[in-house]
Amino acid sequence: MRVRDVMTRSVVTVEPGTAIVAAAEVITRQGYTLLPVVDGMARLVGVVTEADLMRDRVHVDPRALLHGEPPRPRPDAPTIVAEVMTTGAHTTTANTDLADLAALMLDTGLRSVPVIEDERLIGVVTRRDVLKAVCRDDRTIAADVRHRLVRYGDSSRWQVRVHDSRVEVVDGHGDDELERHIVSVLVDAVPGVVGVDVHGPKDSD
């Protein structure tokens, strides 16, 4: 499975000159954890996260002085995204193997990764996107497998069973190991499949 199979193509973005208050409103209203930052040519120039937008905007309660606490310096609050955004963020491409991206997310704690092509933003992949793709019920997986086998050829030849995301395909006739290997690869590429066993009817007795 590739990134292009799961990525979200319609992406909400901001520009470097976007007001922090406006960016924060988008994040809180939509439930995002990250917004890609693009220039006028849709080129990715950075990302801005919830943590970035909080920077230097939470000040000590001035009433603390009434309780004898010493005054603390109050830094100037940033006003636009360019002042707080992260440049050089992790990115991926549409053709990246999803397994590699998932490993990156787990290793780095990333929740969202922008997808780029020729420096331009074409989508975003979130942990939720990955989960939706790989955690599917057996009935949905079975239907997807059967659909792919119909496209491959003689669907009546193959019997499909799925249990706990593991797929068993029984070859009803013929003993072509190469063809069984092809079917195994096709089935293994179905989102959510964690294991594949392709064999003949005698093998299942």
Secondary structure by P-SEA (a helix, b strand, c coil): cccccccccccccccccccaaaaaaaaaaacccbbbbbccccccccccccccccccccccccccccccccbbbbcccccccccccccccccccccccaaaaaaaaaaccccbbbbbccccccccccaaaaaaaccccaaaaaaaaaaaaaaacccccbbbbbcccbbbbbccccccaaaaaaaaaaaaacccccbbbbbcccccc
